Amino acid sequence: MSGMTKGDAAYNNFLAGYNCTQAIAVAFAEELGLDADTAARLSCGFGGGMGRLREVCGTFSGVVMVLSWLYGYSEPKNLTAKKELYEKIRALAAKFRADNGSLICRELLGLEKAEESATPEPRTPEYYKKRPCPELCLYAANLLEEFIKENPPV
């Protein structure tokens, strides 16, 4: 596995059947101090733009989860830490949006409106051909990996 980026891992995770958010969380499980099953469980509801609502892209939700763990805070009155975390999230959101055109799942998928159904589509070759999701997993995880290298958590 040497030479494999976090993006490669996230891309492969998505192709293995994880949802978009899980693909990111599982790729960074070690950094989160979690096993893959726990990372997958913690992130499972964020896929498909949160429960297939097609809102915020699940890959970016995964980015936010990892950033929160690595750079976040637990003291509710620590406004400085909150501001610093939000600045990181906003900077990566701006980059994600600039590079991909949107942060919104349905816009990235070219959908006119939110999904009517909570039922996920079967993962067929046709599914993968019409979805940018594997490439977005690759992109988001590599973006996050680069950010962490440039900004090591304390």
C-alpha positions in Angstrom: 0.0 0.0 0.0 3.0 2.3 0.0 2.5 5.2 -2.3 -1.3 5.1 -1.9 -2.8 8.4 -1.1 -5.7 9.0 1.2 -7.6 9.9 -2.0 -6.8 6.5 -3.5 -8.0 4.8 -0.3 -11.2 6.9 -0.3 -11.8 6.2 -4.0 -11.4 2.4 -3.3 -13.6 2.6 -0.2 -16.4 4.1 -2.3 -16.0 1.5 -5.0 -16.1 -1.2 -2.2 -19.6 0.1 -1.3 -19.1 2.7 1.4 -21.0 5.8 1.0 -19.2 9.1 0.2 -18.8 10.2 3.8 -17.8 6.8 5.0 -15.2 6.6 2.2 -13.4 9.6 3.7 -13.9 8.7 7.3 -12.6 5.2 6.8 -9.6 6.5 4.8 -8.7 8.6 7.8 -9.7 6.1 10.5 -6.2 5.8 11.8 -5.8 9.6 12.2 -9.1 9.6 14.0 -7.9 6.9 16.4 -10.7 4.7 15.2 -11.0 1.3 13.6 -12.6 1.2 10.2 -15.9 -0.2 11.5 -16.3 2.6 14.0 -15.4 5.3 11.5 -17.9 3.8 9.0 -20.7 3.7 11.7 -20.0 7.2 12.9 -20.2 8.6 9.4 -22.9 6.5 7.8 -25.8 8.9 8.0 -24.0 11.7 6.1 -23.9 9.9 2.8 -25.9 11.2 -0.2 -25.9 14.7 1.1 -27.1 13.6 4.5 -29.5 10.7 4.4 -29.8 11.0 0.6 -31.3 14.5 1.0 -28.7 15.7 -1.6 -27.6 18.7 0.6 -23.9 19.1 1.5 -21.7 16.7 -0.5 -21.0 13.7 1.7 -17.3 13.9 0.8 -17.1 17.3 2.3 -19.1 16.2 5.4 -16.3 13.6 5.8 -13.7 16.3 5.5 -15.5 18.3 8.2 -15.6 15.3 10.5 -11.9 14.7 10.2 -11.1 18.4 10.7 -13.3 18.5 13.7 -11.5 15.6 15.3 -8.0 16.8 14.5 -8.4 20.6 15.0 -11.6 20.8 17.1 -12.4 21.6 20.7 -14.7 20.2 23.4 -14.9 23.2 25.7 -18.2 25.0 24.6 -16.9 28.5 25.7 -13.6 28.2 23.7 -14.6 30.7 21.0 -11.1 31.1 19.7 -10.9 27.3 19.0 -14.3 27.4 17.4 -13.3 30.4 15.1 -10.1 28.7 14.1 -11.8 25.4 13.2 -14.5 27.3 11.3 -11.8 29.2 9.4 -10.2 25.9 8.3 -13.6 24.5 7.2 -14.4 27.6 5.3 -11.0 27.7 3.6 -11.4 24.1 2.4 -15.0 24.7 1.4 -13.9 27.6 -0.8 -11.3 25.4 -2.4 -13.7 22.5 -2.9 -16.3 24.8 -4.4 -13.8 26.5 -6.7 -12.5 23.2 -8.0 -15.8 21.4 -8.3 -18.4 24.1 -8.8 -20.5 23.4 -5.7 -20.6 21.9 -2.2 -24.1 20.7 -2.8 -24.7 17.0 -3.6 -27.6 17.5 -6.0 -25.8 20.2 -7.9 -22.7 18.0 -8.2 -25.0 15.3 -9.5 -26.9 17.6 -11.9 -30.2 16.9 -10.2 -33.0 19.5 -10.3 -34.3 18.8 -6.8 -33.8 16.6 -3.8 -34.4 12.9 -4.0 -37.9 11.7 -3.3 -36.7 8.3 -1.9 -34.4 7.3 0.9 -33.6 4.1 -1.0 -30.0 4.0 -2.3 -29.5 3.0 -5.9 -27.8 -0.4 -6.6 -24.1 0.0 -7.2 -23.9 -1.1 -10.9 -21.4 -0.2 -13.6 -24.0 2.3 -14.9 -24.2 3.9 -11.4 -20.5 4.6 -11.4 -20.5 5.9 -14.9 -23.1 8.6 -14.2 -21.7 9.7 -10.8 -18.8 11.9 -10.0 -18.7 10.5 -6.4 -15.6 8.2 -6.7 -13.6 11.1 -8.1 -15.0 13.5 -5.5 -13.9 11.0 -2.8 -10.4 11.0 -4.4 -10.4 14.8 -4.6 -11.7 15.5 -1.0 -9.4 13.0 0.7 -6.3 14.3 -1.2 -7.4 17.9 -0.4 -7.6 17.0 3.3 -4.4 15.0 3.4 -2.5 17.9 1.9 -4.1 20.3 4.3 -3.1 18.2 7.3 0.5 17.9 6.0 0.7 21.7 5.7 -1.1 22.3 9.0 -0.1 19.5 11.4 -2.5 19.2 14.3 -1.1 20.0 17.7 
